[in-house]
Amino acid sequence: MADMTKSQISTTPACESLTVMYDGACPLCRREVGLYRGLEPLQPLLWLDVSAATTSFPDAKDSSRFLSRFHVRRANGELLSGAKAFVALWLQLPGWRWLGRAASLPGATAFLELLYVSFLRIRPALQRLARACEPSK
């Protein structure tokens, strides 16, 4: 499982399967990605922390776009966001493939996207709570 942080989003080399773009500054995202990274994927995944100071973006607006939603990029360059991105990732992970398959059924991804957008509305409050619960360094 490669880790990529010192590369521009648009020029990050394509991974065999997916480049997973996550907000490493978000305590919720860190925990979830940590869970995923502990698994052995079907194909290698490239992990890109879009919150890292060393990550640069082709356009300044891209930074907030990538930090505000979960994204993956397929090997062919296709960028997926939100529920579609989670489904693509789940299909690569043991123990999660069943969820990826279920979410691929007609209408399921659209329903998950509605849930994800609802989660994004309360994400700031959950982040504050998670940060308050983190042990002091």
PyMOL commands that set and color helices and strands:
alter all, ss='L'
color gray80, all
select helices_A, chain A and resi 9-11+27-37+60-68+83-90+97-103+108-133
alter helices_A, ss='H'
color red, helices_A
select strands_A, chain A and resi 2-4+18-22+45-49+71-74+79-81
alter strands_A, ss='S'
color yellow, strands_A
deselect
rebuild
show_as cartoon
